[in-house]
Amino acid sequence: MRRQYQIIGEQIGQQIDRDGYRPGERLPTEREYAERFDVSRTVVREAFIMLELAGRVEVRKGSGTYVRDAGDSVESASTVALNMSAPTEDIGPFELLKARQVVESAVASAAAELVTPGDIRALSALLAEERWALETSLGGQELSNAPDQADRAFHLLIARASQNTLLEDAVNRLWEQRDRSPMWRRLHGRIMDFSYRRSWLDDHDCILACLKKRDSTGAHDAMWAHIEHVMHTLFTHSDTDDPAFDGYLFTRGIKRSSS
C-alpha cells in the first residue's frame, strides 16, 4: 500500500520538473504545500525527507528546502517511493510515532495492573541510567548512543511488565522499525541540541510513578503525553521553515489524549 507521504513526495517532484525549478531555487514552505495538498505538515515533512534521500532537494535548517542539481539525484522520487513500498518499506517517522503512541499507551495501562516489585526496581535503575548517560554527555550533546539505548530499554521493560509476550513483541517491532528507518535517521540527524531529553526523563518519571501506584489510566495518559511530547519536540527541532512559525498550526494529526 502506497503511503500518503510517498504520493505527496512524487507530486512535489513532478511539480519541480513541470514548473522548471532551477538548482538552488527555494521551494514553497511545508505550510504552503500542506494547504495545497490538504494534508498535515507532518506528511509534507516526510515527503521532503523522501525527496532528500532521493537527492532531489536539500533541506537547510531555518532556511527552507531547495532544489538540488538533477545530476546529484541518485534516484527519482518515484523510484524511491516504489522501493519504500517493498516488504521492507520505510515508515514515515511521524506515522511511526503515532503507532507507538497508540500501542505503548495501551501497553503501559496493561503493565500497571500486573507490574511486579522486580519490574519497578529494574525500571527505576534504568531511569537512573538514562539520567546518568545524559548528564555525562558534554554540554547536552550526545557523545554516544547510551541515552538512546537506556530510553529504548525503559520502554521495552514496560512492555515486558505487561506479562504479555505478544504486546512485548509488538513494542519491540516498532522500535526495530525505527532503528532501521533511513527517514528517522535523517530527521533525527538534523537535531544538534539534545538538552530536550531532560524533559523526556521527567515524562519517564511520571510514567514510573503511575506504575508504582498501579494506576492504569494514569499510566496510559502519561505514556500518551510522553510520546506526543516526543512528536512535538522532534517536529520543532527539525523544522525547516522560519523558526518563528506558530507551532500550533503544524499538524492536524497530533492530539492529546482526552481520556
Secondary structure by P-SEA (a helix, b strand, c coil): cccaaaaaaaaaaaaaaaaccccccccccaaaaaaaacccaaaaaaaaaaaaaaccbbbbccbbbbbcccccccccaaaaaaaaacccccccaaaaaaaaaaaaaaaaaaaaacccaaaaaaaaaaaaaaaaaaaaccccccccaaaaaaaaaaaaaaaaaaccaaaaaaaaaaaaaaaacaaaaaaaaacccccaaaaaaaaaaaaaaaaaaccaaaaaaaaaaaaaaaaaaaaaaaccccccccccccccccccccc
